[in-house]
Amino acid sequence: MHVDISCGNETKAPRGWRSRYYGVREPALSFRIAGYGRMPCRLVSVFLLGADAQHVSFESERVVVHSNDEMILSLMLSPLHSSDRLSLEEARIVTQGQVETLRVI
């Protein structure tokens, strides 16, 4: 797996730019992941914002995010060989001690 981040860099590839107005080009963050693997496979991205200490753990069909030793997010994924086209079965979000469970139907 190879990860590449670019921001307005023309030497690697013409990536890392945006244009909100015609003819005006501004640097923008570009994130690219490339790799090879056997099918079926699953790619999970977790972006964490904030200053708290955070830990992400991945199991075969579960992703859990902890902040300051408390679970703040839990995602249950469909089995990898499932015929179901949706990857997410359930999400649990914890905010100020309250748990909200979202199920995909």
SVG drawing of the C-alpha trace seen along z (x, -y; Angstrom):
<svg xmlns="http://www.w3.org/2000/svg" viewBox="-34 -33 43 48">
<polyline fill="none" stroke="black" stroke-width="0.4" points="0.0,0.0 1.4,-3.4 0.1,-6.7 0.9,-10.0 -0.1,-13.5 0.3,-16.5 -0.6,-20.2 0.1,-22.3 3.0,-20.2 3.6,-20.0 6.7,-17.8 5.0,-14.5 1.8,-14.9 -0.7,-17.7 -2.5,-17.1 -3.2,-19.2 -5.0,-22.0 -8.6,-23.4 -10.3,-26.1 -13.3,-27.8 -13.3,-30.3 -12.5,-29.9 -8.8,-30.6 -7.9,-30.8 -5.9,-27.9 -5.2,-27.4 -3.2,-24.7 -5.4,-22.1 -4.7,-19.0 -4.8,-15.8 -4.6,-12.3 -4.0,-9.2 -3.8,-5.6 -2.6,-2.9 -1.9,0.8 -2.4,4.4 -4.2,7.1 -6.3,10.2 -10.0,9.8 -12.3,9.5 -10.7,6.7 -11.9,3.8 -10.4,0.3 -11.5,-1.6 -10.6,-5.3 -10.9,-7.0 -10.3,-10.8 -10.1,-12.1 -10.3,-15.8 -9.5,-17.4 -6.8,-17.6 -7.8,-14.6 -5.7,-11.5 -7.3,-9.0 -6.8,-5.4 -8.3,-3.4 -8.5,0.4 -9.4,2.6 -10.8,6.1 -12.1,8.2 -15.6,6.7 -15.4,3.9 -13.7,0.5 -13.5,-1.2 -12.3,-4.7 -11.3,-5.5 -10.6,-9.0 -9.1,-9.3 -9.9,-5.6 -13.6,-6.0 -15.2,-4.5 -16.6,-7.3 -17.3,-5.4 -18.0,-1.8 -18.7,-0.6 -19.9,2.9 -19.1,3.9 -20.9,6.5 -19.0,9.8 -16.4,9.5 -18.0,12.3 -21.5,11.0 -23.8,10.6 -25.1,7.4 -23.7,4.4 -23.6,2.2 -20.4,2.3 -21.8,0.7 -24.3,2.6 -24.4,0.5 -22.7,-2.6 -22.7,-3.5 -21.8,-7.1 -21.1,-8.2 -21.5,-11.9 -21.3,-13.1 -22.1,-9.6 -25.2,-9.1 -25.1,-6.2 -26.8,-6.6 -27.1,-3.5 -27.7,-3.8 -28.6,-0.6 -28.5,-0.3 -31.7,1.4"/>
</svg>
